[in-house]
Amino acid sequence: MNVLRKIDTASVTEAVEAATERMRRVAEIAASHADPVDKEGRFPAETIEALKRERLLGVAIPIEHGGEGLGTMQIADLIVQLGQACGSSAMIYAMHQIKTLSFVTHGGASDWHRAYMRRIADEQLLMASATTEAGIGGNLRNSICAVEVAGGRFALTKEATVISYGNYADAILATARRAPDAASSDQVMVVIPADANRTLDRTSVWDTLGMRGTCSDGFHLVATGDAAQIFPKPFSEIAAQSMLASSHIFWAATWFGIAADAFNRAQAFVKAAARKQPDAMPPGALRLAEAAALLQEMKGHLAAAIRRFEAATGDDDALSSIGFAAEINALKVAASEKAGAWCVSPCWSTASSATRTAPRSASDGTCAM
């Protein structure tokens, strides 16, 4: 039984299949570097270079702005595909797509952001995020720092507790209070390109077990620029209408990809054991069946959340409702718990030990959602 077939085969277009084939080539490169990336805690530069070469960083940008106009389901499939090769690479790709969707959903009314969308697609720019801050914990809907706007220019200083791959991103989307006298929840988001108007000094290091390649460190961020770089919509709307849902969906897709890789390894181990002793039940066979059921549940939950999000897109009241937020948050919790439950199961532990010296291999595309 192919428990990992695509979520919605009927919706796959020629453009999506082309992107899937390009991602297959990227995944091969990512898989060959995955172990040293995590062991050494280094940025997966080879993967990101491959993503740029295959022009996969701008796939969510609308066609009229130079992208391919792929939807949430298709992007999630690409993340799953990369997640089976390298967890850190998939998480970086997921976070980039989360920020790209902020442009797609909320940047259309701004000349500056429309032009930057085209740059993302044309130049294959990598987007990062600075939403955390010292003194607020993990509450991204509050800020201490504030943008100061004068003479058509802005200035911002932020003590960011985490900016994943900050030193390697082409731009950082940072949150801050709208003005020095604004409430902590009265926030805006500003695009900060990696140019002479920005300084980024590392202040802390976080050993993100299993995701060390994301280089998720703390930074002292100082930036100035054109006030037009500030998104016209308040961050409260950006978070509720696109960022919350896309974050949980794309994170869940990353975890699904990691779990799918674990399943594939365990399945190969069980099949090899069955060939050696065809008349005996191979070790781990029962656990493998249980894992298949877990992956089916993950896939179903993820697909349902994506369809719910796509159905609500454009309906600001639906996207901002407590029920929608609770449903999307449940996806994050359920996906992480199921992925964790499988990856620490006896079947996976046995298979992992038996195949530890074998080289990682990228998916051929059949293990996408």
C-alpha positions in Angstrom: 0.0 0.0 0.0 1.4 3.4 -1.0 0.6 5.4 2.1 2.7 8.3 0.9 1.1 9.0 -2.5 0.2 12.6 -3.4 -2.6 14.2 -1.4 -4.5 15.3 -4.5 -3.2 13.7 -7.7 -6.0 15.2 -9.7 -4.8 18.8 -9.0 -1.3 18.2 -10.2 -0.6 20.4 -13.3 2.2 20.3 -15.7 3.9 23.2 -13.8 3.7 21.3 -10.6 5.1 18.2 -12.1 8.0 20.3 -13.5 8.6 21.7 -10.1 8.5 18.2 -8.6 11.2 17.0 -11.0 13.3 20.0 -10.2 12.9 19.4 -6.5 13.9 15.8 -7.0 17.3 17.0 -8.3 17.6 19.4 -5.4 16.7 16.6 -2.9 19.5 14.4 -4.2 22.0 17.1 -3.4 20.4 17.8 0.0 20.5 14.1 0.9 24.2 13.9 0.1 25.0 16.7 2.6 22.3 16.1 5.2 24.4 14.3 7.8 27.4 16.8 7.9 24.9 19.7 7.8 23.3 18.6 11.1 26.5 17.2 12.7 28.5 20.4 12.0 25.5 22.7 12.5 26.3 24.4 9.2 24.0 26.1 6.7 23.0 23.8 3.8 24.6 26.0 1.2 24.6 23.3 -1.4 20.9 22.8 -1.1 20.1 26.5 -1.3 22.3 27.0 -4.3 20.5 24.1 -6.0 17.1 25.6 -5.1 18.1 28.8 -6.7 19.6 27.1 -9.7 16.3 25.1 -10.2 14.3 28.4 -9.6 12.3 26.9 -6.8 12.4 29.9 -4.4 9.8 31.9 -6.4 7.3 29.3 -7.2 4.6 30.9 -5.0 5.0 34.3 -6.7 2.0 35.0 -9.1 2.7 34.4 -12.7 2.2 38.1 -13.5 5.1 38.9 -11.2 7.5 36.4 -12.7 6.7 33.4 -10.5 4.8 30.1 -11.1 1.7 30.8 -9.0 1.8 27.5 -7.2 -0.8 27.0 -4.4 -0.5 25.9 -0.8 -1.0 22.2 -1.6 1.7 22.1 -4.3 4.2 24.0 -2.1 3.5 21.6 0.8 4.2 18.7 -1.6 7.6 20.2 -2.5 8.5 20.7 1.2 7.6 17.1 1.9 9.8 16.0 -0.9 12.8 18.0 0.4 12.0 16.9 4.0 12.7 13.3 3.1 16.3 14.3 2.1 17.3 16.9 4.8 15.2 18.2 7.6 17.1 21.5 8.0 16.9 22.2 4.3 13.1 21.6 4.3 12.6 23.8 7.3 14.5 26.6 5.6 12.5 26.2 2.5 9.3 26.1 4.5 10.2 29.3 6.4 11.1 31.0 3.1 7.7 30.1 1.6 5.9 31.4 4.7 7.5 34.8 4.2 7.0 34.7 0.4 3.3 34.2 1.0 3.2 37.4 3.0 4.2 39.2 -0.2 1.7 37.3 -2.3 -1.2 37.9 0.1 -0.5 41.3 1.4 1.9 43.0 -0.9 -0.2 43.4 -4.0 -1.4 47.0 -3.1 2.1 48.3 -2.7 4.4 49.3 -5.6 7.5 48.5 -3.6 6.3 45.1 -2.5 5.1 44.2 -6.0 8.5 45.1 -7.4 10.2 43.0 -4.7 8.1 40.0 -5.5 9.4 40.2 -9.0 12.9 40.4 -7.6 12.3 37.2 -5.5 11.3 35.4 -8.6 13.9 36.9 -11.0 16.9 36.8 -8.6 15.8 33.8 -6.5 16.1 35.7 -3.2 15.9 33.8 0.1 13.6 35.3 2.7 14.0 35.0 6.5 12.0 36.2 9.5 12.6 38.2 12.7 9.4 37.9 14.8 10.9 36.9 18.1 12.4 39.4 20.5 14.1 39.5 23.9 11.6 40.3 26.6 8.4 39.0 24.9 9.2 35.2 24.9 7.6 33.5 21.9 4.6 35.8 21.5 5.0 37.1 18.0 1.9 39.3 18.4 3.8 41.6 20.7 6.9 43.8 20.1 9.1 45.9 22.3 11.1 47.5 19.4 9.5 50.1 17.2 10.0 51.5 13.7 10.7 55.3 13.6 9.6 57.0 10.4 10.8 60.4 9.4 11.3 62.1 6.0 10.1 59.0 4.2 12.7 56.8 5.9 12.5 54.2 8.7 14.9 53.2 11.4 14.7 50.0 13.4 16.8 48.3 16.1 15.7 44.9 17.3 17.1 42.4 19.8 16.0 39.2 18.0 16.3 36.1 20.1 16.1 33.9 16.9 16.6 34.7 13.2 17.0 31.4 11.4 19.7 31.5 8.7 19.9 35.3 9.3 23.4 35.6 8.0 22.5 33.8 4.7 19.2 35.4 3.8 18.8 37.9 1.1 16.2 39.7 3.1 14.7 39.6 6.6 11.0 40.4 7.3 11.0 41.9 10.8 8.1 42.8 13.1 8.0 45.9 15.3 5.6 48.4 16.9 4.2 50.8 14.4 5.7 53.8 16.2 7.5 54.4 19.5 4.2 55.4 21.2 2.2 52.5 19.8 0.9 49.6 21.9 2.9 46.4 21.9 0.3 44.6 19.8 0.1 47.5 17.2 2.7 46.0 14.9 3.9 46.3 11.4 6.2 44.1 9.3 9.1 45.6 7.3 11.3 44.1 4.6 15.0 44.5 5.4 17.3 43.5 2.5 20.9 42.4 3.1 22.5 45.6 2.0 24.6 48.5 3.4 21.5 49.8 5.3 21.5 46.7 7.6 23.8 45.4 10.3 23.4 42.0 11.9 25.5 41.0 14.9 25.1 37.5 16.4 24.4 37.6 20.1 23.6 33.9 20.9 23.8 30.4 19.5 21.0 27.8 19.7 21.8 24.1 19.2 18.6 23.1 17.5 18.9 19.3 17.7 17.9 17.8 14.4 17.6 21.2 12.8 21.1 22.6 13.4 21.5 23.5 9.7 18.8 26.2 10.1 21.5 28.2 12.1 18.8 29.6 14.3 20.8 32.1 16.4 20.1 35.4 18.2 21.0 38.7 16.6 21.2 42.4 17.2 19.5 43.8 14.1 19.9 47.5 13.1 18.3 48.7 9.8 17.3 51.8 7.9 15.5 52.2 4.6 12.7 53.5 2.6 9.4 53.7 4.5 7.8 52.0 1.6 9.5 48.8 2.7 6.9 48.6 5.6 3.9 46.5 4.6 0.8 48.7 4.3 -1.4 46.2 6.2 -0.9 45.9 10.0 0.9 42.7 11.1 -2.2 41.6 13.0 -3.9 41.1 9.7 -0.9 39.5 8.0 -0.6 37.0 10.9 -4.2 36.1 11.0 -4.9 35.9 7.2 -1.8 34.1 6.0 1.2 33.7 8.3 -0.5 31.6 11.0 -1.9 29.1 8.6 1.0 28.9 6.2 3.4 28.5 9.2 1.6 25.5 10.7 0.9 23.9 7.3 4.4 24.2 6.0 6.0 23.1 9.3 3.6 20.1 9.4 4.7 19.3 5.8 8.3 19.4 7.0 7.6 17.0 9.8 5.6 14.7 7.4 8.6 14.6 5.1 11.0 13.7 7.9 8.6 11.0 9.1 8.2 9.7 5.6 12.0 9.3 5.3 12.0 7.4 8.5 9.2 5.2 7.2 11.0 4.5 4.0 14.1 3.4 5.9 12.2 1.2 8.2 10.2 -0.4 5.3 13.5 -1.2 3.5 14.8 -2.8 6.7 11.7 -5.0 7.1 11.7 -6.0 3.5 15.3 -7.0 3.6 14.6 -9.1 6.8 11.7 -10.7 5.1 13.8 -11.7 2.1 16.3 -13.4 4.3 13.7 -15.4 6.2 10.7 -15.7 4.0 8.9 -18.1 6.3 9.1 -15.9 9.4 7.5 -12.6 10.4 10.2 -10.0 10.1 11.1 -7.9 13.1 9.3 -4.6 13.1 6.5 -5.7 10.7 3.8 -4.9 13.2 5.3 -1.5 14.1 5.6 -0.7 10.4 1.9 -1.3 9.9 1.2 1.0 12.8 3.5 3.6 11.3 1.6 3.4 8.0 -1.5 4.3 9.9 0.2 7.2 11.6 1.3 8.6 8.3 -2.1 8.2 6.9 -3.5 10.2 9.8 -0.8 12.9 9.3 -1.5 13.1 5.6 -5.3 13.4 6.1 -5.0 16.0 8.8 -2.6 18.1 6.7 -4.7 17.8 3.5 -7.8 18.8 5.4 -6.1 21.8 6.9 -4.8 23.0 3.5 -8.3 22.6 2.0 -9.8 24.5 5.0 -7.2 27.3 4.5 -7.8 27.5 0.7 -11.6 27.6 1.2 -11.2 30.5 3.7 -8.8 32.5 1.7 -10.2 35.9 0.9 -12.7 35.7 3.8 -11.0 37.8 6.5 -13.6 37.0 9.1 -13.2 33.2 8.6 -9.4 33.5 8.7 -9.5 35.6 11.8 -12.0 33.4 13.7 -11.1 31.5 16.9 -12.3 28.3 15.3 -9.9 28.6 12.4 -7.0 29.5 14.6 -7.7 26.5 16.9 -8.0 24.1 13.9 -4.7 25.3 12.4 -2.9 25.1 15.8 -4.2 21.6 16.2 -2.5 20.6 13.0 0.8 21.8 14.4 0.4 19.8 17.6 -0.9 16.7 16.0 1.7 16.6 13.2 4.6 17.1 15.5 3.3 14.5 18.0 2.7 11.8 15.3 6.1 12.5 13.7 7.8 12.2 17.1 5.9 9.1 18.0 7.0 7.3 14.9 10.6 8.5 14.9 11.2 7.2 18.5 9.4 3.9 17.9 11.2 0.6 18.3 10.8 -0.2 14.6 12.5 3.1 13.5 15.2 2.7 16.1 16.1 -0.8 14.9 16.0 0.2 11.3 18.0 3.3 11.9 20.7 1.4 13.7 20.8 -1.2 10.9 21.1 1.4 8.1 23.2 4.0 9.9 26.1 3.5 7.6 24.1 3.5 4.5 24.1 6.7 2.4 20.9 8.8 2.5 18.9 8.8 -0.7 16.4 11.3 -2.0 12.8 10.5 -2.8 11.9 9.9 -6.5 8.8 11.8 -5.9 6.5 8.9 -5.1 6.7 9.7 -1.4 5.2 13.2 -1.7 2.0 13.8 0.2 
